[in-house]
Amino acid sequence: MELNALEIMKTLPHRYPFLLVDRIASFESGQSITGIKNVTINEPFFQGHFPDHPIMPGVLILEAMAQVGGVYAVLAKEVGENQVPYFVGIDKARFRKPVVPGDVLTLDLVLLKVRRGIYHFDGKATVNGKVVAEALLKATFADK
């Protein structure tokens, strides 16, 4: 299953400039999801991070992974229409290489488990097949 940006906006409450996923490339219920973020020079965060040497902030790479995880839960039909995602934990976050304008960030999440409404994902962000960031992510959903 693939989703474009308009379809993603039907699943997540995020909007520009904070919607950090452009496309869902694949989804397998009970297993994994892959999202794509096209990193462009006109991203608002590049104005200050850093003007002479633009690098995507690591926390925004993690947020992009979390948004892909939110799409996973909606596609798996495990959350209600009036619920919104909440990031509840990040473990073992590592940043391996800078992400710069022109990069295509691939966000791969593998579902590890769902326990008491908390989704546990193993997330990896890659550019051209090389890992740029990784983390164990936890998220849940609550009523608006």
MODELLER restraints for C-alpha pairs under 7 A, 6 or more apart:
rsr = mdl.restraints
at = mdl.atoms
rsr.add(forms.Gaussian(group=physical.xy_distance, feature=features.Distance(at['CA:1:A'], at['CA:26:A']), mean=5.38, stdev=0.5))
rsr.add(forms.Gaussian(group=physical.xy_distance, feature=features.Distance(at['CA:1:A'], at['CA:27:A']), mean=5.59, stdev=0.5))
rsr.add(forms.Gaussian(group=physical.xy_distance, feature=features.Distance(at['CA:2:A'], at['CA:24:A']), mean=5.22, stdev=0.5))
rsr.add(forms.Gaussian(group=physical.xy_distance, feature=features.Distance(at['CA:2:A'], at['CA:25:A']), mean=4.98, stdev=0.5))
rsr.add(forms.Gaussian(group=physical.xy_distance, feature=features.Distance(at['CA:2:A'], at['CA:26:A']), mean=5.56, stdev=0.5))
rsr.add(forms.Gaussian(group=physical.xy_distance, feature=features.Distance(at['CA:3:A'], at['CA:23:A']), mean=5.64, stdev=0.5))
rsr.add(forms.Gaussian(group=physical.xy_distance, feature=features.Distance(at['CA:3:A'], at['CA:24:A']), mean=4.88, stdev=0.5))
rsr.add(forms.Gaussian(group=physical.xy_distance, feature=features.Distance(at['CA:3:A'], at['CA:25:A']), mean=6.91, stdev=0.5))
rsr.add(forms.Gaussian(group=physical.xy_distance, feature=features.Distance(at['CA:4:A'], at['CA:22:A']), mean=6.54, stdev=0.5))
rsr.add(forms.Gaussian(group=physical.xy_distance, feature=features.Distance(at['CA:4:A'], at['CA:23:A']), mean=4.77, stdev=0.5))
rsr.add(forms.Gaussian(group=physical.xy_distance, feature=features.Distance(at['CA:4:A'], at['CA:24:A']), mean=6.59, stdev=0.5))
rsr.add(forms.Gaussian(group=physical.xy_distance, feature=features.Distance(at['CA:5:A'], at['CA:22:A']), mean=5.02, stdev=0.5))
rsr.add(forms.Gaussian(group=physical.xy_distance, feature=features.Distance(at['CA:5:A'], at['CA:23:A']), mean=5.66, stdev=0.5))
rsr.add(forms.Gaussian(group=physical.xy_distance, feature=features.Distance(at['CA:11:A'], at['CA:71:A']), mean=6.12, stdev=0.5))
rsr.add(forms.Gaussian(group=physical.xy_distance, feature=features.Distance(at['CA:11:A'], at['CA:74:A']), mean=6.33, stdev=0.5))
rsr.add(forms.Gaussian(group=physical.xy_distance, feature=features.Distance(at['CA:12:A'], at['CA:71:A']), mean=6.70, stdev=0.5))
rsr.add(forms.Gaussian(group=physical.xy_distance, feature=features.Distance(at['CA:13:A'], at['CA:84:A']), mean=6.96, stdev=0.5))
rsr.add(forms.Gaussian(group=physical.xy_distance, feature=features.Distance(at['CA:20:A'], at['CA:37:A']), mean=6.34, stdev=0.5))
rsr.add(forms.Gaussian(group=physical.xy_distance, feature=features.Distance(at['CA:20:A'], at['CA:64:A']), mean=5.10, stdev=0.5))
rsr.add(forms.Gaussian(group=physical.xy_distance, feature=features.Distance(at['CA:21:A'], at['CA:35:A']), mean=6.46, stdev=0.5))
rsr.add(forms.Gaussian(group=physical.xy_distance, feature=features.Distance(at['CA:21:A'], at['CA:36:A']), mean=5.91, stdev=0.5))
rsr.add(forms.Gaussian(group=physical.xy_distance, feature=features.Distance(at['CA:21:A'], at['CA:37:A']), mean=4.96, stdev=0.5))
rsr.add(forms.Gaussian(group=physical.xy_distance, feature=features.Distance(at['CA:21:A'], at['CA:64:A']), mean=6.17, stdev=0.5))
rsr.add(forms.Gaussian(group=physical.xy_distance, feature=features.Distance(at['CA:22:A'], at['CA:36:A']), mean=5.70, stdev=0.5))
rsr.add(forms.Gaussian(group=physical.xy_distance, feature=features.Distance(at['CA:22:A'], at['CA:37:A']), mean=5.17, stdev=0.5))
rsr.add(forms.Gaussian(group=physical.xy_distance, feature=features.Distance(at['CA:22:A'], at['CA:38:A']), mean=6.75, stdev=0.5))
rsr.add(forms.Gaussian(group=physical.xy_distance, feature=features.Distance(at['CA:23:A'], at['CA:35:A']), mean=5.63, stdev=0.5))
rsr.add(forms.Gaussian(group=physical.xy_distance, feature=features.Distance(at['CA:23:A'], at['CA:36:A']), mean=5.09, stdev=0.5))
rsr.add(forms.Gaussian(group=physical.xy_distance, feature=features.Distance(at['CA:23:A'], at['CA:37:A']), mean=7.00, stdev=0.5))
rsr.add(forms.Gaussian(group=physical.xy_distance, feature=features.Distance(at['CA:24:A'], at['CA:34:A']), mean=5.87, stdev=0.5))
rsr.add(forms.Gaussian(group=physical.xy_distance, feature=features.Distance(at['CA:24:A'], at['CA:35:A']), mean=4.27, stdev=0.5))
rsr.add(forms.Gaussian(group=physical.xy_distance, feature=features.Distance(at['CA:24:A'], at['CA:36:A']), mean=6.19, stdev=0.5))
rsr.add(forms.Gaussian(group=physical.xy_distance, feature=features.Distance(at['CA:25:A'], at['CA:34:A']), mean=5.48, stdev=0.5))
rsr.add(forms.Gaussian(group=physical.xy_distance, feature=features.Distance(at['CA:25:A'], at['CA:35:A']), mean=5.60, stdev=0.5))
rsr.add(forms.Gaussian(group=physical.xy_distance, feature=features.Distance(at['CA:25:A'], at['CA:36:A']), mean=6.86, stdev=0.5))
rsr.add(forms.Gaussian(group=physical.xy_distance, feature=features.Distance(at['CA:26:A'], at['CA:33:A']), mean=5.53, stdev=0.5))
rsr.add(forms.Gaussian(group=physical.xy_distance, feature=features.Distance(at['CA:26:A'], at['CA:34:A']), mean=5.20, stdev=0.5))
rsr.add(forms.Gaussian(group=physical.xy_distance, feature=features.Distance(at['CA:27:A'], at['CA:33:A']), mean=4.31, stdev=0.5))
rsr.add(forms.Gaussian(group=physical.xy_distance, feature=features.Distance(at['CA:27:A'], at['CA:34:A']), mean=6.53, stdev=0.5))
rsr.add(forms.Gaussian(group=physical.xy_distance, feature=features.Distance(at['CA:29:A'], at['CA:76:A']), mean=5.62, stdev=0.5))
rsr.add(forms.Gaussian(group=physical.xy_distance, feature=features.Distance(at['CA:30:A'], at['CA:111:A']), mean=6.77, stdev=0.5))
rsr.add(forms.Gaussian(group=physical.xy_distance, feature=features.Distance(at['CA:31:A'], at['CA:110:A']), mean=5.89, stdev=0.5))
rsr.add(forms.Gaussian(group=physical.xy_distance, feature=features.Distance(at['CA:31:A'], at['CA:111:A']), mean=5.33, stdev=0.5))
rsr.add(forms.Gaussian(group=physical.xy_distance, feature=features.Distance(at['CA:32:A'], at['CA:109:A']), mean=5.55, stdev=0.5))
rsr.add(forms.Gaussian(group=physical.xy_distance, feature=features.Distance(at['CA:32:A'], at['CA:110:A']), mean=4.35, stdev=0.5))
rsr.add(forms.Gaussian(group=physical.xy_distance, feature=features.Distance(at['CA:32:A'], at['CA:111:A']), mean=5.64, stdev=0.5))
rsr.add(forms.Gaussian(group=physical.xy_distance, feature=features.Distance(at['CA:33:A'], at['CA:72:A']), mean=6.33, stdev=0.5))
rsr.add(forms.Gaussian(group=physical.xy_distance, feature=features.Distance(at['CA:33:A'], at['CA:108:A']), mean=6.06, stdev=0.5))
rsr.add(forms.Gaussian(group=physical.xy_distance, feature=features.Distance(at['CA:33:A'], at['CA:109:A']), mean=5.43, stdev=0.5))
rsr.add(forms.Gaussian(group=physical.xy_distance, feature=features.Distance(at['CA:33:A'], at['CA:110:A']), mean=6.70, stdev=0.5))
rsr.add(forms.Gaussian(group=physical.xy_distance, feature=features.Distance(at['CA:34:A'], at['CA:106:A']), mean=6.94, stdev=0.5))
rsr.add(forms.Gaussian(group=physical.xy_distance, feature=features.Distance(at['CA:34:A'], at['CA:107:A']), mean=5.44, stdev=0.5))
rsr.add(forms.Gaussian(group=physical.xy_distance, feature=features.Distance(at['CA:34:A'], at['CA:108:A']), mean=4.51, stdev=0.5))
rsr.add(forms.Gaussian(group=physical.xy_distance, feature=features.Distance(at['CA:34:A'], at['CA:109:A']), mean=6.30, stdev=0.5))
rsr.add(forms.Gaussian(group=physical.xy_distance, feature=features.Distance(at['CA:35:A'], at['CA:68:A']), mean=5.96, stdev=0.5))
rsr.add(forms.Gaussian(group=physical.xy_distance, feature=features.Distance(at['CA:35:A'], at['CA:106:A']), mean=5.94, stdev=0.5))
rsr.add(forms.Gaussian(group=physical.xy_distance, feature=features.Distance(at['CA:35:A'], at['CA:107:A']), mean=4.92, stdev=0.5))
rsr.add(forms.Gaussian(group=physical.xy_distance, feature=features.Distance(at['CA:35:A'], at['CA:108:A']), mean=6.58, stdev=0.5))
rsr.add(forms.Gaussian(group=physical.xy_distance, feature=features.Distance(at['CA:36:A'], at['CA:104:A']), mean=6.92, stdev=0.5))
rsr.add(forms.Gaussian(group=physical.xy_distance, feature=features.Distance(at['CA:36:A'], at['CA:105:A']), mean=5.73, stdev=0.5))
rsr.add(forms.Gaussian(group=physical.xy_distance, feature=features.Distance(at['CA:36:A'], at['CA:106:A']), mean=4.81, stdev=0.5))
rsr.add(forms.Gaussian(group=physical.xy_distance, feature=features.Distance(at['CA:36:A'], at['CA:107:A']), mean=6.04, stdev=0.5))
rsr.add(forms.Gaussian(group=physical.xy_distance, feature=features.Distance(at['CA:37:A'], at['CA:104:A']), mean=5.96, stdev=0.5))
rsr.add(forms.Gaussian(group=physical.xy_distance, feature=features.Distance(at['CA:37:A'], at['CA:105:A']), mean=5.00, stdev=0.5))
rsr.add(forms.Gaussian(group=physical.xy_distance, feature=features.Distance(at['CA:37:A'], at['CA:106:A']), mean=6.57, stdev=0.5))
rsr.add(forms.Gaussian(group=physical.xy_distance, feature=features.Distance(at['CA:38:A'], at['CA:103:A']), mean=6.42, stdev=0.5))
rsr.add(forms.Gaussian(group=physical.xy_distance, feature=features.Distance(at['CA:38:A'], at['CA:104:A']), mean=4.71, stdev=0.5))
rsr.add(forms.Gaussian(group=physical.xy_distance, feature=features.Distance(at['CA:38:A'], at['CA:105:A']), mean=6.21, stdev=0.5))
rsr.add(forms.Gaussian(group=physical.xy_distance, feature=features.Distance(at['CA:39:A'], at['CA:100:A']), mean=6.94, stdev=0.5))
rsr.add(forms.Gaussian(group=physical.xy_distance, feature=features.Distance(at['CA:39:A'], at['CA:101:A']), mean=5.15, stdev=0.5))
rsr.add(forms.Gaussian(group=physical.xy_distance, feature=features.Distance(at['CA:39:A'], at['CA:102:A']), mean=5.57, stdev=0.5))
rsr.add(forms.Gaussian(group=physical.xy_distance, feature=features.Distance(at['CA:39:A'], at['CA:103:A']), mean=5.40, stdev=0.5))
rsr.add(forms.Gaussian(group=physical.xy_distance, feature=features.Distance(at['CA:39:A'], at['CA:104:A']), mean=6.03, stdev=0.5))
rsr.add(forms.Gaussian(group=physical.xy_distance, feature=features.Distance(at['CA:40:A'], at['CA:101:A']), mean=4.68, stdev=0.5))
rsr.add(forms.Gaussian(group=physical.xy_distance, feature=features.Distance(at['CA:40:A'], at['CA:102:A']), mean=5.54, stdev=0.5))
rsr.add(forms.Gaussian(group=physical.xy_distance, feature=features.Distance(at['CA:41:A'], at['CA:101:A']), mean=4.95, stdev=0.5))
rsr.add(forms.Gaussian(group=physical.xy_distance, feature=features.Distance(at['CA:46:A'], at['CA:54:A']), mean=5.46, stdev=0.5))
rsr.add(forms.Gaussian(group=physical.xy_distance, feature=features.Distance(at['CA:46:A'], at['CA:55:A']), mean=6.91, stdev=0.5))
rsr.add(forms.Gaussian(group=physical.xy_distance, feature=features.Distance(at['CA:49:A'], at['CA:55:A']), mean=6.12, stdev=0.5))
rsr.add(forms.Gaussian(group=physical.xy_distance, feature=features.Distance(at['CA:54:A'], at['CA:100:A']), mean=6.15, stdev=0.5))
rsr.add(forms.Gaussian(group=physical.xy_distance, feature=features.Distance(at['CA:55:A'], at['CA:98:A']), mean=6.13, stdev=0.5))
rsr.add(forms.Gaussian(group=physical.xy_distance, feature=features.Distance(at['CA:55:A'], at['CA:99:A']), mean=5.64, stdev=0.5))
rsr.add(forms.Gaussian(group=physical.xy_distance, feature=features.Distance(at['CA:55:A'], at['CA:100:A']), mean=4.97, stdev=0.5))
rsr.add(forms.Gaussian(group=physical.xy_distance, feature=features.Distance(at['CA:56:A'], at['CA:99:A']), mean=5.37, stdev=0.5))
rsr.add(forms.Gaussian(group=physical.xy_distance, feature=features.Distance(at['CA:56:A'], at['CA:100:A']), mean=6.04, stdev=0.5))
rsr.add(forms.Gaussian(group=physical.xy_distance, feature=features.Distance(at['CA:58:A'], at['CA:95:A']), mean=6.88, stdev=0.5))
rsr.add(forms.Gaussian(group=physical.xy_distance, feature=features.Distance(at['CA:65:A'], at['CA:107:A']), mean=5.92, stdev=0.5))
rsr.add(forms.Gaussian(group=physical.xy_distance, feature=features.Distance(at['CA:65:A'], at['CA:123:A']), mean=6.65, stdev=0.5))
rsr.add(forms.Gaussian(group=physical.xy_distance, feature=features.Distance(at['CA:69:A'], at['CA:109:A']), mean=6.93, stdev=0.5))
rsr.add(forms.Gaussian(group=physical.xy_distance, feature=features.Distance(at['CA:70:A'], at['CA:85:A']), mean=6.12, stdev=0.5))
rsr.add(forms.Gaussian(group=physical.xy_distance, feature=features.Distance(at['CA:73:A'], at['CA:79:A']), mean=6.39, stdev=0.5))
rsr.add(forms.Gaussian(group=physical.xy_distance, feature=features.Distance(at['CA:79:A'], at['CA:141:A']), mean=6.99, stdev=0.5))
rsr.add(forms.Gaussian(group=physical.xy_distance, feature=features.Distance(at['CA:82:A'], at['CA:143:A']), mean=5.75, stdev=0.5))
rsr.add(forms.Gaussian(group=physical.xy_distance, feature=features.Distance(at['CA:82:A'], at['CA:144:A']), mean=5.92, stdev=0.5))
rsr.add(forms.Gaussian(group=physical.xy_distance, feature=features.Distance(at['CA:83:A'], at['CA:141:A']), mean=5.87, stdev=0.5))
rsr.add(forms.Gaussian(group=physical.xy_distance, feature=features.Distance(at['CA:83:A'], at['CA:142:A']), mean=5.10, stdev=0.5))
rsr.add(forms.Gaussian(group=physical.xy_distance, feature=features.Distance(at['CA:83:A'], at['CA:143:A']), mean=4.27, stdev=0.5))
rsr.add(forms.Gaussian(group=physical.xy_distance, feature=features.Distance(at['CA:83:A'], at['CA:144:A']), mean=5.47, stdev=0.5))
rsr.add(forms.Gaussian(group=physical.xy_distance, feature=features.Distance(at['CA:84:A'], at['CA:141:A']), mean=5.34, stdev=0.5))
rsr.add(forms.Gaussian(group=physical.xy_distance, feature=features.Distance(at['CA:84:A'], at['CA:142:A']), mean=5.66, stdev=0.5))
rsr.add(forms.Gaussian(group=physical.xy_distance, feature=features.Distance(at['CA:84:A'], at['CA:143:A']), mean=6.34, stdev=0.5))
rsr.add(forms.Gaussian(group=physical.xy_distance, feature=features.Distance(at['CA:84:A'], at['CA:144:A']), mean=6.12, stdev=0.5))
rsr.add(forms.Gaussian(group=physical.xy_distance, feature=features.Distance(at['CA:85:A'], at['CA:139:A']), mean=6.77, stdev=0.5))
rsr.add(forms.Gaussian(group=physical.xy_distance, feature=features.Distance(at['CA:85:A'], at['CA:140:A']), mean=5.76, stdev=0.5))
rsr.add(forms.Gaussian(group=physical.xy_distance, feature=features.Distance(at['CA:85:A'], at['CA:141:A']), mean=4.42, stdev=0.5))
rsr.add(forms.Gaussian(group=physical.xy_distance, feature=features.Distance(at['CA:85:A'], at['CA:142:A']), mean=6.68, stdev=0.5))
rsr.add(forms.Gaussian(group=physical.xy_distance, feature=features.Distance(at['CA:86:A'], at['CA:139:A']), mean=5.55, stdev=0.5))
rsr.add(forms.Gaussian(group=physical.xy_distance, feature=features.Distance(at['CA:86:A'], at['CA:140:A']), mean=5.32, stdev=0.5))
rsr.add(forms.Gaussian(group=physical.xy_distance, feature=features.Distance(at['CA:86:A'], at['CA:141:A']), mean=5.75, stdev=0.5))
rsr.add(forms.Gaussian(group=physical.xy_distance, feature=features.Distance(at['CA:87:A'], at['CA:138:A']), mean=6.24, stdev=0.5))
rsr.add(forms.Gaussian(group=physical.xy_distance, feature=features.Distance(at['CA:87:A'], at['CA:139:A']), mean=4.44, stdev=0.5))
rsr.add(forms.Gaussian(group=physical.xy_distance, feature=features.Distance(at['CA:87:A'], at['CA:140:A']), mean=6.59, stdev=0.5))
rsr.add(forms.Gaussian(group=physical.xy_distance, feature=features.Distance(at['CA:88:A'], at['CA:138:A']), mean=5.45, stdev=0.5))
rsr.add(forms.Gaussian(group=physical.xy_distance, feature=features.Distance(at['CA:88:A'], at['CA:139:A']), mean=5.08, stdev=0.5))
rsr.add(forms.Gaussian(group=physical.xy_distance, feature=features.Distance(at['CA:88:A'], at['CA:140:A']), mean=6.82, stdev=0.5))
rsr.add(forms.Gaussian(group=physical.xy_distance, feature=features.Distance(at['CA:89:A'], at['CA:137:A']), mean=5.87, stdev=0.5))
rsr.add(forms.Gaussian(group=physical.xy_distance, feature=features.Distance(at['CA:89:A'], at['CA:138:A']), mean=4.79, stdev=0.5))
rsr.add(forms.Gaussian(group=physical.xy_distance, feature=features.Distance(at['CA:89:A'], at['CA:139:A']), mean=6.81, stdev=0.5))
rsr.add(forms.Gaussian(group=physical.xy_distance, feature=features.Distance(at['CA:90:A'], at['CA:135:A']), mean=6.59, stdev=0.5))
rsr.add(forms.Gaussian(group=physical.xy_distance, feature=features.Distance(at['CA:90:A'], at['CA:136:A']), mean=5.72, stdev=0.5))
rsr.add(forms.Gaussian(group=physical.xy_distance, feature=features.Distance(at['CA:90:A'], at['CA:137:A']), mean=4.79, stdev=0.5))
rsr.add(forms.Gaussian(group=physical.xy_distance, feature=features.Distance(at['CA:90:A'], at['CA:138:A']), mean=6.30, stdev=0.5))
rsr.add(forms.Gaussian(group=physical.xy_distance, feature=features.Distance(at['CA:91:A'], at['CA:135:A']), mean=5.94, stdev=0.5))
rsr.add(forms.Gaussian(group=physical.xy_distance, feature=features.Distance(at['CA:91:A'], at['CA:136:A']), mean=4.99, stdev=0.5))
rsr.add(forms.Gaussian(group=physical.xy_distance, feature=features.Distance(at['CA:91:A'], at['CA:137:A']), mean=6.53, stdev=0.5))
rsr.add(forms.Gaussian(group=physical.xy_distance, feature=features.Distance(at['CA:92:A'], at['CA:135:A']), mean=5.26, stdev=0.5))
rsr.add(forms.Gaussian(group=physical.xy_distance, feature=features.Distance(at['CA:92:A'], at['CA:136:A']), mean=6.11, stdev=0.5))
rsr.add(forms.Gaussian(group=physical.xy_distance, feature=features.Distance(at['CA:93:A'], at['CA:134:A']), mean=5.65, stdev=0.5))
rsr.add(forms.Gaussian(group=physical.xy_distance, feature=features.Distance(at['CA:93:A'], at['CA:135:A']), mean=4.15, stdev=0.5))
rsr.add(forms.Gaussian(group=physical.xy_distance, feature=features.Distance(at['CA:93:A'], at['CA:136:A']), mean=6.89, stdev=0.5))
rsr.add(forms.Gaussian(group=physical.xy_distance, feature=features.Distance(at['CA:94:A'], at['CA:133:A']), mean=5.50, stdev=0.5))
rsr.add(forms.Gaussian(group=physical.xy_distance, feature=features.Distance(at['CA:94:A'], at['CA:134:A']), mean=5.40, stdev=0.5))
rsr.add(forms.Gaussian(group=physical.xy_distance, feature=features.Distance(at['CA:94:A'], at['CA:135:A']), mean=6.41, stdev=0.5))
rsr.add(forms.Gaussian(group=physical.xy_distance, feature=features.Distance(at['CA:95:A'], at['CA:132:A']), mean=5.83, stdev=0.5))
rsr.add(forms.Gaussian(group=physical.xy_distance, feature=features.Distance(at['CA:95:A'], at['CA:133:A']), mean=4.33, stdev=0.5))
rsr.add(forms.Gaussian(group=physical.xy_distance, feature=features.Distance(at['CA:95:A'], at['CA:134:A']), mean=6.71, stdev=0.5))
rsr.add(forms.Gaussian(group=physical.xy_distance, feature=features.Distance(at['CA:96:A'], at['CA:131:A']), mean=6.63, stdev=0.5))
rsr.add(forms.Gaussian(group=physical.xy_distance, feature=features.Distance(at['CA:96:A'], at['CA:132:A']), mean=4.62, stdev=0.5))
rsr.add(forms.Gaussian(group=physical.xy_distance, feature=features.Distance(at['CA:96:A'], at['CA:133:A']), mean=5.56, stdev=0.5))
rsr.add(forms.Gaussian(group=physical.xy_distance, feature=features.Distance(at['CA:97:A'], at['CA:132:A']), mean=4.63, stdev=0.5))
rsr.add(forms.Gaussian(group=physical.xy_distance, feature=features.Distance(at['CA:98:A'], at['CA:132:A']), mean=6.71, stdev=0.5))
rsr.add(forms.Gaussian(group=physical.xy_distance, feature=features.Distance(at['CA:103:A'], at['CA:127:A']), mean=6.49, stdev=0.5))
rsr.add(forms.Gaussian(group=physical.xy_distance, feature=features.Distance(at['CA:104:A'], at['CA:127:A']), mean=5.93, stdev=0.5))
rsr.add(forms.Gaussian(group=physical.xy_distance, feature=features.Distance(at['CA:105:A'], at['CA:125:A']), mean=6.42, stdev=0.5))
rsr.add(forms.Gaussian(group=physical.xy_distance, feature=features.Distance(at['CA:105:A'], at['CA:126:A']), mean=5.78, stdev=0.5))
rsr.add(forms.Gaussian(group=physical.xy_distance, feature=features.Distance(at['CA:105:A'], at['CA:127:A']), mean=5.22, stdev=0.5))
rsr.add(forms.Gaussian(group=physical.xy_distance, feature=features.Distance(at['CA:106:A'], at['CA:125:A']), mean=5.51, stdev=0.5))
rsr.add(forms.Gaussian(group=physical.xy_distance, feature=features.Distance(at['CA:106:A'], at['CA:126:A']), mean=5.16, stdev=0.5))
rsr.add(forms.Gaussian(group=physical.xy_distance, feature=features.Distance(at['CA:106:A'], at['CA:127:A']), mean=6.31, stdev=0.5))
rsr.add(forms.Gaussian(group=physical.xy_distance, feature=features.Distance(at['CA:107:A'], at['CA:124:A']), mean=5.95, stdev=0.5))
rsr.add(forms.Gaussian(group=physical.xy_distance, feature=features.Distance(at['CA:107:A'], at['CA:125:A']), mean=4.59, stdev=0.5))
rsr.add(forms.Gaussian(group=physical.xy_distance, feature=features.Distance(at['CA:107:A'], at['CA:126:A']), mean=6.66, stdev=0.5))
rsr.add(forms.Gaussian(group=physical.xy_distance, feature=features.Distance(at['CA:108:A'], at['CA:123:A']), mean=5.72, stdev=0.5))
rsr.add(forms.Gaussian(group=physical.xy_distance, feature=features.Distance(at['CA:108:A'], at['CA:124:A']), mean=5.27, stdev=0.5))
rsr.add(forms.Gaussian(group=physical.xy_distance, feature=features.Distance(at['CA:108:A'], at['CA:125:A']), mean=6.30, stdev=0.5))
rsr.add(forms.Gaussian(group=physical.xy_distance, feature=features.Distance(at['CA:109:A'], at['CA:121:A']), mean=5.91, stdev=0.5))
rsr.add(forms.Gaussian(group=physical.xy_distance, feature=features.Distance(at['CA:109:A'], at['CA:122:A']), mean=5.58, stdev=0.5))
rsr.add(forms.Gaussian(group=physical.xy_distance, feature=features.Distance(at['CA:109:A'], at['CA:123:A']), mean=4.44, stdev=0.5))
rsr.add(forms.Gaussian(group=physical.xy_distance, feature=features.Distance(at['CA:109:A'], at['CA:124:A']), mean=6.49, stdev=0.5))
rsr.add(forms.Gaussian(group=physical.xy_distance, feature=features.Distance(at['CA:110:A'], at['CA:121:A']), mean=5.43, stdev=0.5))
rsr.add(forms.Gaussian(group=physical.xy_distance, feature=features.Distance(at['CA:110:A'], at['CA:122:A']), mean=5.19, stdev=0.5))
rsr.add(forms.Gaussian(group=physical.xy_distance, feature=features.Distance(at['CA:110:A'], at['CA:123:A']), mean=6.53, stdev=0.5))
rsr.add(forms.Gaussian(group=physical.xy_distance, feature=features.Distance(at['CA:111:A'], at['CA:120:A']), mean=6.11, stdev=0.5))
rsr.add(forms.Gaussian(group=physical.xy_distance, feature=features.Distance(at['CA:111:A'], at['CA:121:A']), mean=4.64, stdev=0.5))
rsr.add(forms.Gaussian(group=physical.xy_distance, feature=features.Distance(at['CA:111:A'], at['CA:122:A']), mean=6.59, stdev=0.5))
rsr.add(forms.Gaussian(group=physical.xy_distance, feature=features.Distance(at['CA:112:A'], at['CA:120:A']), mean=5.40, stdev=0.5))
rsr.add(forms.Gaussian(group=physical.xy_distance, feature=features.Distance(at['CA:112:A'], at['CA:121:A']), mean=5.36, stdev=0.5))
rsr.add(forms.Gaussian(group=physical.xy_distance, feature=features.Distance(at['CA:112:A'], at['CA:122:A']), mean=6.67, stdev=0.5))
rsr.add(forms.Gaussian(group=physical.xy_distance, feature=features.Distance(at['CA:113:A'], at['CA:119:A']), mean=6.19, stdev=0.5))
rsr.add(forms.Gaussian(group=physical.xy_distance, feature=features.Distance(at['CA:113:A'], at['CA:120:A']), mean=5.35, stdev=0.5))
rsr.add(forms.Gaussian(group=physical.xy_distance, feature=features.Distance(at['CA:114:A'], at['CA:120:A']), mean=6.12, stdev=0.5))
rsr.add(forms.Gaussian(group=physical.xy_distance, feature=features.Distance(at['CA:117:A'], at['CA:140:A']), mean=5.98, stdev=0.5))
rsr.add(forms.Gaussian(group=physical.xy_distance, feature=features.Distance(at['CA:118:A'], at['CA:138:A']), mean=6.39, stdev=0.5))
rsr.add(forms.Gaussian(group=physical.xy_distance, feature=features.Distance(at['CA:118:A'], at['CA:139:A']), mean=5.57, stdev=0.5))
rsr.add(forms.Gaussian(group=physical.xy_distance, feature=features.Distance(at['CA:118:A'], at['CA:140:A']), mean=4.74, stdev=0.5))
rsr.add(forms.Gaussian(group=physical.xy_distance, feature=features.Distance(at['CA:119:A'], at['CA:138:A']), mean=5.46, stdev=0.5))
rsr.add(forms.Gaussian(group=physical.xy_distance, feature=features.Distance(at['CA:119:A'], at['CA:139:A']), mean=5.28, stdev=0.5))
rsr.add(forms.Gaussian(group=physical.xy_distance, feature=features.Distance(at['CA:119:A'], at['CA:140:A']), mean=6.15, stdev=0.5))
rsr.add(forms.Gaussian(group=physical.xy_distance, feature=features.Distance(at['CA:120:A'], at['CA:137:A']), mean=5.79, stdev=0.5))
rsr.add(forms.Gaussian(group=physical.xy_distance, feature=features.Distance(at['CA:120:A'], at['CA:138:A']), mean=4.75, stdev=0.5))
rsr.add(forms.Gaussian(group=physical.xy_distance, feature=features.Distance(at['CA:120:A'], at['CA:139:A']), mean=6.95, stdev=0.5))
rsr.add(forms.Gaussian(group=physical.xy_distance, feature=features.Distance(at['CA:121:A'], at['CA:136:A']), mean=5.70, stdev=0.5))
rsr.add(forms.Gaussian(group=physical.xy_distance, feature=features.Distance(at['CA:121:A'], at['CA:137:A']), mean=5.10, stdev=0.5))
rsr.add(forms.Gaussian(group=physical.xy_distance, feature=features.Distance(at['CA:121:A'], at['CA:138:A']), mean=6.43, stdev=0.5))
rsr.add(forms.Gaussian(group=physical.xy_distance, feature=features.Distance(at['CA:122:A'], at['CA:135:A']), mean=6.25, stdev=0.5))
rsr.add(forms.Gaussian(group=physical.xy_distance, feature=features.Distance(at['CA:122:A'], at['CA:136:A']), mean=4.70, stdev=0.5))
rsr.add(forms.Gaussian(group=physical.xy_distance, feature=features.Distance(at['CA:122:A'], at['CA:137:A']), mean=6.40, stdev=0.5))
rsr.add(forms.Gaussian(group=physical.xy_distance, feature=features.Distance(at['CA:123:A'], at['CA:134:A']), mean=5.47, stdev=0.5))
rsr.add(forms.Gaussian(group=physical.xy_distance, feature=features.Distance(at['CA:123:A'], at['CA:135:A']), mean=5.30, stdev=0.5))
rsr.add(forms.Gaussian(group=physical.xy_distance, feature=features.Distance(at['CA:123:A'], at['CA:136:A']), mean=5.95, stdev=0.5))
rsr.add(forms.Gaussian(group=physical.xy_distance, feature=features.Distance(at['CA:123:A'], at['CA:137:A']), mean=6.83, stdev=0.5))
rsr.add(forms.Gaussian(group=physical.xy_distance, feature=features.Distance(at['CA:124:A'], at['CA:131:A']), mean=6.72, stdev=0.5))
rsr.add(forms.Gaussian(group=physical.xy_distance, feature=features.Distance(at['CA:124:A'], at['CA:133:A']), mean=5.92, stdev=0.5))
rsr.add(forms.Gaussian(group=physical.xy_distance, feature=features.Distance(at['CA:124:A'], at['CA:134:A']), mean=4.34, stdev=0.5))
rsr.add(forms.Gaussian(group=physical.xy_distance, feature=features.Distance(at['CA:124:A'], at['CA:135:A']), mean=6.69, stdev=0.5))
rsr.add(forms.Gaussian(group=physical.xy_distance, feature=features.Distance(at['CA:125:A'], at['CA:131:A']), mean=5.82, stdev=0.5))
rsr.add(forms.Gaussian(group=physical.xy_distance, feature=features.Distance(at['CA:125:A'], at['CA:132:A']), mean=5.67, stdev=0.5))
rsr.add(forms.Gaussian(group=physical.xy_distance, feature=features.Distance(at['CA:125:A'], at['CA:133:A']), mean=5.08, stdev=0.5))
rsr.add(forms.Gaussian(group=physical.xy_distance, feature=features.Distance(at['CA:125:A'], at['CA:134:A']), mean=6.07, stdev=0.5))
rsr.add(forms.Gaussian(group=physical.xy_distance, feature=features.Distance(at['CA:126:A'], at['CA:132:A']), mean=5.24, stdev=0.5))
